[in-house]
Amino acid sequence: MAKRIVINNEARETEAQFIQQLAAELDLPERGVALAVNNKIVPRATWPDTAISEGDSITIIKAAFGG
């Protein structure tokens, strides 16, 4: 069942049940990306076990390289 969530201030629907599934759905790279759910950073090691709920606000943070 699809859930309505917000990703980087943009409304979206997803079938993903867990953060790891959402990352795959969004085709996020394996490195250089962090995710926060409801303003709380989620360690990558817990992505497979971190559930997504209706109405969650998810922020994708991409590392910037350079100086």
N, CA, C and O atoms as a MOPAC input file, in Angstrom:
PM7 MOZYME 1SCF
protein

 N      0.83700 1    -1.18200 1     0.00000 1
 C      0.00000 1     0.00000 1     0.00000 1
 C      0.88200 1     1.24500 1     0.00000 1
 O      1.81300 1     1.34900 1     0.79800 1
 N      0.59800 1     2.16200 1    -0.86800 1
 C      1.41400 1     3.36900 1    -0.99400 1
 C      1.20200 1     4.29200 1     0.20100 1
 O      0.10300 1     4.42600 1     0.73900 1
 N      2.30600 1     4.91800 1     0.58900 1
 C      2.27800 1     5.89300 1     1.67700 1
 C      2.58700 1     7.25700 1     1.09900 1
 O      3.37300 1     7.37600 1     0.15900 1
 N      1.97400 1     8.28300 1     1.65500 1
 C      2.32200 1     9.65000 1     1.28500 1
 C      3.38300 1    10.14500 1     2.25400 1
 O      3.18400 1    10.14800 1     3.46900 1
 N      4.52100 1    10.56500 1     1.69400 1
 C      5.61900 1    11.08900 1     2.48800 1
 C      6.09300 1    12.38600 1     1.83000 1
 O      5.62100 1    12.75800 1     0.75500 1
 N      7.01400 1    13.05400 1     2.47900 1
 C      7.61200 1    14.26300 1     1.92500 1
 C      9.11700 1    14.01700 1     1.84900 1
 O      9.74200 1    13.64700 1     2.84300 1
 N      9.69800 1    14.22600 1     0.65800 1
 C     11.14000 1    14.07300 1     0.47200 1
 C     11.68700 1    15.42900 1     0.04500 1
 O     11.29900 1    15.97100 1    -0.99100 1
 N     12.58900 1    15.96800 1     0.85300 1
 C     13.17500 1    17.28700 1     0.58800 1
 C     12.08600 1    18.30900 1     0.21700 1
 O     12.17600 1    18.99800 1    -0.79900 1
 N     11.07500 1    18.38200 1     1.05900 1
 C      9.96300 1    19.34300 1     0.93000 1
 C      9.07000 1    19.11700 1    -0.28800 1
 O      8.34900 1    20.02500 1    -0.70000 1
 N      9.11100 1    17.91500 1    -0.86900 1
 C      8.28200 1    17.59500 1    -2.02900 1
 C      7.42400 1    16.36700 1    -1.71800 1
 O      7.95100 1    15.31300 1    -1.36500 1
 N      6.10500 1    16.50600 1    -1.84900 1
 C      5.19600 1    15.39400 1    -1.57600 1
 C      5.42500 1    14.26900 1    -2.58000 1
 O      5.68500 1    14.50700 1    -3.76000 1
 N      5.32300 1    13.04200 1    -2.08300 1
 C      5.59200 1    11.88000 1    -2.93300 1
 C      4.87700 1    10.66600 1    -2.34100 1
 O      4.60500 1    10.62200 1    -1.14100 1
 N      4.58000 1     9.69700 1    -3.18100 1
 C      4.03900 1     8.42100 1    -2.71400 1
 C      5.09000 1     7.34500 1    -2.93200 1
 O      5.85000 1     7.38900 1    -3.90000 1
 N      5.12500 1     6.38400 1    -2.02500 1
 C      6.08700 1     5.28900 1    -2.13600 1
 C      5.45500 1     3.99700 1    -1.65000 1
 O      4.58300 1     3.99600 1    -0.78100 1
 N      5.91100 1     2.91000 1    -2.22500 1
 C      5.53100 1     1.57400 1    -1.76600 1
 C      6.56400 1     1.04100 1    -0.76400 1
 O      6.33900 1     0.01100 1    -0.12900 1
 N      7.68900 1     1.74100 1    -0.62500 1
 C      8.76800 1     1.28600 1     0.25300 1
 C      8.27800 1     1.18400 1     1.69800 1
 O      7.54900 1     2.04400 1     2.19300 1
 N      8.69500 1     0.12100 1     2.34500 1
 C      8.35900 1    -0.08000 1     3.75500 1
 C      9.49600 1     0.38300 1     4.67300 1
 O      9.27000 1     0.77200 1     5.81800 1
 N     10.71800 1     0.33100 1     4.14300 1
 C     11.90300 1     0.67100 1     4.93500 1
 C     12.78300 1     1.65400 1     4.16500 1
 O     12.69000 1     1.75700 1     2.94200 1
 N     13.62800 1     2.36800 1     4.88600 1
 C     14.50800 1     3.37100 1     4.28900 1
 C     15.38900 1     2.75800 1     3.20100 1
 O     15.60000 1     3.38600 1     2.16400 1
 N     15.91000 1     1.54400 1     3.41400 1
 C     16.75600 1     0.89400 1     2.41000 1
 C     16.00200 1     0.72200 1     1.09400 1
 O     16.56600 1     0.94300 1     0.02300 1
 N     14.74800 1     0.33500 1     1.16800 1
 C     13.92800 1     0.17200 1    -0.03800 1
 C     13.69300 1     1.51700 1    -0.72100 1
 O     13.70800 1     1.60200 1    -1.94900 1
 N     13.47800 1     2.55700 1     0.06600 1
 C     13.28700 1     3.88700 1    -0.50400 1
 C     14.55800 1     4.35700 1    -1.20400 1
 O     14.49000 1     4.92700 1    -2.29300 1
 N     15.71400 1     4.12500 1    -0.59000 1
 C     16.98900 1     4.51400 1    -1.19700 1
 C     17.16500 1     3.81600 1    -2.54300 1
 O     17.63300 1     4.42800 1    -3.50300 1
 N     16.79500 1     2.54500 1    -2.61600 1
 C     16.89000 1     1.80200 1    -3.88100 1
 C     15.89300 1     2.35600 1    -4.89400 1
 O     16.22400 1     2.51600 1    -6.06900 1
 N     14.67900 1     2.64800 1    -4.44600 1
 C     13.64700 1     3.19900 1    -5.32500 1
 C     14.08900 1     4.53800 1    -5.92800 1
 O     13.79600 1     4.84000 1    -7.08500 1
 N     14.79700 1     5.32700 1    -5.12300 1
 C     15.27700 1     6.63800 1    -5.57000 1
 C     16.61600 1     6.55500 1    -6.29300 1
 O     17.13500 1     7.56000 1    -6.77700 1
 N     17.17400 1     5.33700 1    -6.36100 1
 C     18.46300 1     5.09500 1    -7.01400 1
 C     19.57600 1     5.96700 1    -6.40100 1
 O     20.37200 1     6.57500 1    -7.11700 1
 N     19.60900 1     6.01100 1    -5.07000 1
 C     20.63500 1     6.78800 1    -4.37400 1
 C     21.96600 1     6.03500 1    -4.40700 1
 O     21.98100 1     4.80600 1    -4.35600 1
 N     23.07800 1     6.76100 1    -4.49200 1
 C     24.37900 1     6.09900 1    -4.49800 1
 C     24.69000 1     5.44400 1    -3.15100 1
 O     24.11500 1     5.80700 1    -2.12400 1
 N     25.59600 1     4.48700 1    -3.17100 1
 C     25.96400 1     3.76200 1    -1.94600 1
 C     26.79100 1     4.60600 1    -0.98600 1
 O     26.84400 1     4.31600 1     0.20900 1
 N     27.43500 1     5.64800 1    -1.50200 1
 C     28.28700 1     6.49000 1    -0.66100 1
 C     27.93400 1     7.95400 1    -0.88400 1
 O     27.38800 1     8.33400 1    -1.92100 1
 N     28.25900 1     8.76100 1     0.11500 1
 C     28.09500 1    10.19800 1    -0.03000 1
 C     26.68200 1    10.71000 1     0.16300 1
 O     26.36700 1    11.83500 1    -0.22500 1
 N     25.81800 1     9.87900 1     0.76800 1
 C     24.43400 1    10.28300 1     0.99700 1
 C     24.04500 1     9.94100 1     2.43000 1
 O     24.36900 1     8.86900 1     2.94100 1
 N     23.34700 1    10.86700 1     3.06100 1
 C     22.78100 1    10.62400 1     4.39300 1
 C     21.28100 1    10.89200 1     4.30300 1
 O     20.82200 1    11.68900 1     3.48500 1
 N     20.53400 1    10.21100 1     5.16100 1
 C     19.08900 1    10.41400 1     5.20900 1
 C     18.67200 1    10.76200 1     6.62600 1
 O     19.17200 1    10.20300 1     7.60200 1
 N     17.74200 1    11.70000 1     6.70900 1
 C     17.13100 1    12.04100 1     7.99100 1
 C     15.63400 1    11.80100 1     7.86300 1
 O     15.02500 1    12.14500 1     6.85000 1
 N     15.05100 1    11.21300 1     8.88800 1
 C     13.60900 1    10.99800 1     8.93000 1
 C     13.07000 1    11.84800 1    10.07700 1
 O     13.46600 1    11.68600 1    11.23100 1
 N     12.16500 1    12.75000 1     9.73300 1
 C     11.60100 1    13.66800 1    10.72300 1
 C     12.70300 1    14.39100 1    11.50200 1
 O     12.66100 1    14.50000 1    12.72700 1
 N     13.69100 1    14.87900 1    10.74300 1
 C     14.82200 1    15.67000 1    11.26500 1
 C     15.78600 1    14.89400 1    12.15600 1
 O     16.53800 1    15.49800 1    12.92100 1
 N     15.77600 1    13.56300 1    12.06800 1
 C     16.70900 1    12.73400 1    12.83200 1
 C     17.51500 1    11.89300 1    11.84800 1
 O     16.95400 1    11.09000 1    11.10200 1
 N     18.85000 1    12.08400 1    11.85100 1
 C     19.71700 1    11.31300 1    10.95700 1
 C     19.57200 1     9.82200 1    11.25900 1
 O     19.56400 1     9.40400 1    12.41700 1
 N     19.45800 1     9.03500 1    10.19800 1
 C     19.33600 1     7.58200 1    10.32600 1
 C     20.66000 1     6.96300 1     9.86700 1
 O     21.00300 1     7.06700 1     8.68900 1
 N     21.40900 1     6.32400 1    10.76500 1
 C     22.66100 1     5.68500 1    10.36300 1
 C     22.41600 1     4.64600 1     9.26500 1
 O     21.44300 1     3.89300 1     9.31300 1
 N     23.30300 1     4.62000 1     8.29000 1
 C     23.14400 1     3.71400 1     7.14300 1
 C     22.96600 1     2.26000 1     7.58600 1
 O     22.20300 1     1.51600 1     6.96900 1
 N     23.65100 1     1.85700 1     8.63100 1
 C     23.54900 1     0.46900 1     9.09500 1
 C     22.13300 1     0.10500 1     9.53600 1
 O     21.78700 1    -1.07600 1     9.58300 1
 N     21.31200 1     1.10300 1     9.86000 1
 C     19.94900 1     0.81900 1    10.30700 1
 C     18.90200 1     1.03400 1     9.21800 1
 O     17.71100 1     0.84800 1     9.47100 1
 N     19.31800 1     1.42200 1     8.01000 1
 C     18.36400 1     1.64800 1     6.91800 1
 C     17.47000 1     0.44100 1     6.65000 1
 O     16.27100 1     0.62000 1     6.43700 1
 N     18.01100 1    -0.79700 1     6.65200 1
 C     17.14400 1    -1.94200 1     6.34800 1
 C     16.04400 1    -2.16400 1     7.39300 1
 O     15.02600 1    -2.78900 1     7.09600 1
 N     16.24700 1    -1.65100 1     8.61900 1
 C     15.30600 1    -1.88100 1     9.71500 1
 C     14.48300 1    -0.65400 1    10.08700 1
 O     13.61300 1    -0.73100 1    10.95400 1
 N     14.75200 1     0.48600 1     9.43200 1
 C     14.04300 1     1.72100 1     9.76500 1
 C     12.79600 1     1.85300 1     8.89300 1
 O     12.88200 1     2.07900 1     7.68600 1
 N     11.64000 1     1.70700 1     9.53300 1
 C     10.36700 1     1.72600 1     8.81300 1
 C      9.99300 1     3.14800 1     8.39500 1
 O     10.35600 1     4.12600 1     9.04900 1
 N      9.26000 1     3.23100 1     7.28900 1
 C      8.71200 1     4.48800 1     6.79800 1
 C      7.22500 1     4.48200 1     7.13300 1
 O      6.52900 1     3.49100 1     6.91200 1
 N      6.74800 1     5.61000 1     7.67200 1
 C      5.33500 1     5.73300 1     8.03000 1
 C      4.67500 1     6.83000 1     7.21300 1
 O      5.33600 1     7.75900 1     6.74800 1
 N      3.38500 1     6.71600 1     7.04600 1
 C      2.58500 1     7.73900 1     6.37900 1
 C      2.89000 1     9.10600 1     7.00500 1
 O      2.87300 1     9.25800 1     8.22700 1
 N      3.16500 1    10.08200 1     6.15700 1
 C      3.40000 1    11.44400 1     6.62800 1
 C      4.82600 1    11.76600 1     7.04000 1
 O      5.11800 1    12.90600 1     7.40100 1
 N      5.72900 1    10.77400 1     6.99200 1
 C      7.13200 1    11.04100 1     7.35500 1
 C      7.72900 1    12.09900 1     6.44500 1
 O      7.39900 1    12.19000 1     5.26300 1
 N      8.61500 1    12.89400 1     7.02600 1
 C      9.37800 1    13.87500 1     6.27400 1
 C     10.81200 1    13.36700 1     6.18300 1
 O     11.47700 1    13.17600 1     7.20100 1
 N     11.28300 1    13.15200 1     4.96300 1
 C     12.61000 1    12.58900 1     4.74300 1
 C     13.46700 1    13.62400 1     4.03700 1
 O     13.06500 1    14.23400 1     3.04600 1
 N     14.65500 1    13.79900 1     4.58200 1
 C     15.60800 1    14.72900 1     3.98800 1
 C     16.79100 1    13.93300 1     3.46700 1
 O     17.39200 1    13.14900 1     4.20100 1
 N     17.12400 1    14.13800 1     2.19500 1
 C     18.29400 1    13.50400 1     1.58400 1
 C     19.40400 1    14.53000 1     1.56700 1
 O     19.24400 1    15.63300 1     1.04400 1
 N     20.54000 1    14.15300 1     2.14900 1
 C     21.69300 1    15.04400 1     2.23100 1
 C     22.80500 1    14.42400 1     1.42800 1
 O     23.25400 1    13.31900 1     1.73400 1
 N     23.25800 1    15.12500 1     0.39400 1
 C     24.33000 1    14.63200 1    -0.46600 1
 C     25.61700 1    15.36100 1    -0.09700 1
 O     25.63000 1    16.58100 1     0.06900 1
 N     26.69200 1    14.60100 1     0.02900 1
 C     27.98900 1    15.18700 1     0.36300 1
 C     28.48700 1    16.05800 1    -0.78300 1
 O     28.33100 1    15.72100 1    -1.95700 1
 N     29.07400 1    17.15800 1    -0.42500 1
 C     29.67500 1    18.06600 1    -1.42000 1
 C     31.18800 1    17.93000 1    -1.31800 1
 O     31.75100 1    17.96100 1    -0.22400 1
 N     31.82600 1    17.78200 1    -2.44000 1
 C     33.27300 1    17.63000 1    -2.45000 1
 C     33.90300 1    18.89200 1    -3.00500 1
 O     33.28300 1    19.63000 1    -3.77000 1
 N     35.10600 1    19.12000 1    -2.61900 1
 C     35.81100 1    20.30600 1    -3.13300 1
 C     36.22300 1    21.22500 1    -1.99700 1
 O     36.09000 1    20.88000 1    -0.82300 1
 N     36.71200 1    22.36600 1    -2.34800 1
 C     37.20000 1    23.22500 1    -1.28600 1
 C     36.95500 1    24.64900 1    -1.49000 1
 O     37.32900 1    25.46700 1    -0.65000 1

